[in-house]
């Protein structure tokens, strides 16, 4: 099981649904929405762009902000 931490953030532009569900508060439905959003709109330019995904609000973002990247 890969460890997700601020030292090894998950790249939201390449992460699979399986990887995204490892983030706190992100279940299978939200993870799929992130992947679908990426496929529809292209790569996230910055981590904060994940707020554009339906179901991810400021609280969710605060929880995962340190754990995601857009390398």
TINU-231381 format. One record per residue: residue number from 1; residue in three letters; x, y negated, z negated of N, C-alpha, C in turn; chain. Coordinates in steps of 0.1 Angstrom, whole numbers, plus 5000, padded with zeros to 4 digits. Last residue first. Layout:
BEGIN
i:aa:n_east:n_north:n_up:ca_east:ca_north:ca_up:c_east:c_north:c_up:ch
NUM:ALA:X:Y:Z:X:Y:Z:X:Y:Z:A
...
This chain:
BEGIN
i:aa:n_east:n_north:n_up:ca_east:ca_north:ca_up:c_east:c_north:c_up:ch
71:UNK:5027:4820:5107:5040:4821:5115:5038:4824:5129:A
70:UNK:5008:4812:5089:5004:4812:5103:5017:4813:5112:A
69:UNK:4999:4829:5058:5007:4820:5066:5002:4821:5081:A
68:UNK:4987:4834:5024:4986:4834:5039:4995:4825:5046:A
67:UNK:4989:4830:4998:4991:4843:5002:4990:4845:5017:A
66:UNK:4981:4805:4989:4995:4809:4987:4999:4822:4993:A
65:UNK:4952:4807:4995:4961:4797:5002:4976:4801:5001:A
64:UNK:4934:4822:4983:4943:4829:4992:4953:4820:4998:A
63:UNK:4919:4805:4966:4923:4818:4961:4934:4825:4970:A
62:UNK:4913:4784:4982:4922:4781:4971:4928:4795:4966:A
61:UNK:4894:4797:4999:4907:4792:5004:4917:4790:4993:A
60:UNK:4873:4801:4982:4880:4812:4988:4894:4808:4992:A
59:UNK:4867:4773:4977:4870:4782:4966:4878:4794:4971:A
58:UNK:4861:4763:5003:4872:4758:4995:4876:4767:4984:A
57:UNK:4850:4792:5022:4849:4778:5017:4861:4774:5009:A
56:UNK:4841:4813:5045:4853:4809:5038:4852:4795:5034:A
55:UNK:4818:4816:5060:4819:4824:5048:4832:4821:5040:A
54:UNK:4832:4812:5092:4820:4812:5084:4822:4821:5072:A
53:UNK:4862:4795:5095:4856:4808:5096:4844:4808:5086:A
52:UNK:4875:4772:5089:4865:4771:5100:4857:4784:5101:A
51:UNK:4894:4778:5071:4881:4772:5065:4871:4771:5076:A
50:UNK:4916:4783:5085:4908:4795:5081:4894:4790:5075:A
49:UNK:4931:4761:5086:4921:4763:5097:4912:4775:5094:A
48:UNK:4950:4761:5067:4937:4755:5064:4927:4757:5074:A
47:UNK:4973:4771:5080:4965:4780:5071:4951:4775:5068:A
46:UNK:4972:4761:5115:4977:4760:5101:4968:4768:5092:A
45:UNK:4963:4772:5138:4974:4763:5139:4980:4761:5125:A
44:UNK:4953:4804:5147:4952:4794:5137:4964:4785:5138:A
43:UNK:4949:4813:5182:4956:4813:5169:4952:4802:5160:A
42:UNK:4915:4815:5195:4930:4815:5196:4936:4814:5182:A
41:UNK:4888:4818:5194:4893:4804:5194:4908:4804:5195:A
40:UNK:4881:4845:5195:4873:4835:5202:4880:4822:5204:A
39:UNK:4900:4857:5179:4898:4862:5193:4891:4852:5201:A
38:UNK:4896:4844:5155:4909:4843:5162:4908:4847:5176:A
37:UNK:4870:4853:5149:4873:4839:5151:4885:4837:5159:A
36:UNK:4875:4880:5145:4866:4876:5156:4869:4861:5159:A
35:UNK:4891:4879:5122:4897:4885:5135:4888:4880:5147:A
34:UNK:4873:4868:5104:4886:4861:5107:4892:4866:5120:A
33:UNK:4853:4887:5104:4850:4874:5109:4863:4866:5113:A
32:UNK:4866:4908:5092:4862:4910:5106:4859:4896:5112:A
31:UNK:4868:4897:5067:4880:4901:5074:4877:4902:5089:A
30:UNK:4841:4896:5059:4849:4883:5061:4862:4886:5069:A
29:UNK:4836:4924:5058:4828:4915:5067:4836:4902:5070:A
28:UNK:4855:4935:5039:4855:4939:5053:4848:4929:5063:A
27:UNK:4864:4906:5018:4859:4920:5021:4859:4923:5036:A
26:UNK:4884:4887:4999:4881:4889:5014:4877:4904:5015:A
25:UNK:4891:4884:4973:4878:4878:4977:4875:4880:4992:A
24:UNK:4925:4886:4980:4915:4885:4969:4902:4878:4975:A
23:UNK:4935:4907:5007:4935:4894:5001:4923:4893:4991:A
22:UNK:4930:4931:5019:4939:4931:5007:4939:4917:5000:A
21:UNK:4917:4925:5042:4909:4929:5031:4917:4930:5018:A
20:UNK:4938:4921:5061:4931:4910:5055:4922:4913:5043:A
19:UNK:4946:4947:5068:4955:4939:5060:4947:4927:5053:A
18:UNK:4923:4956:5082:4928:4964:5070:4937:4956:5062:A
17:UNK:4922:4937:5102:4911:4938:5092:4916:4945:5080:A
16:UNK:4955:4925:5107:4944:4934:5110:4933:4932:5100:A
15:UNK:4973:4895:5115:4968:4905:5105:4956:4913:5110:A
14:UNK:4981:4875:5130:4984:4888:5135:4978:4899:5126:A
13:UNK:4973:4851:5118:4973:4852:5133:4975:4866:5138:A
12:UNK:4979:4853:5092:4965:4854:5096:4963:4854:5111:A
11:UNK:5003:4870:5077:5001:4861:5088:4987:4863:5093:A
10:UNK:5006:4870:5042:5001:4877:5053:4998:4867:5065:A
9:UNK:5037:4864:5024:5024:4861:5028:5019:4868:5041:A
8:UNK:5057:4873:5003:5054:4879:5015:5040:4876:5020:A
7:UNK:5056:4855:4982:5069:4858:4988:5067:4864:5002:A
6:UNK:5030:4855:4973:5035:4843:4979:5048:4845:4986:A
5:UNK:5019:4888:4984:5023:4878:4974:5027:4866:4981:A
4:UNK:5009:4921:4987:5007:4907:4993:5010:4897:4981:A
3:UNK:5023:4952:4994:5020:4941:4984:5019:4928:4991:A
2:UNK:5009:4979:5011:5017:4968:5011:5013:4958:5000:A
1:UNK:5009:5012:5000:5000:5000:5000:5009:4988:5000:A
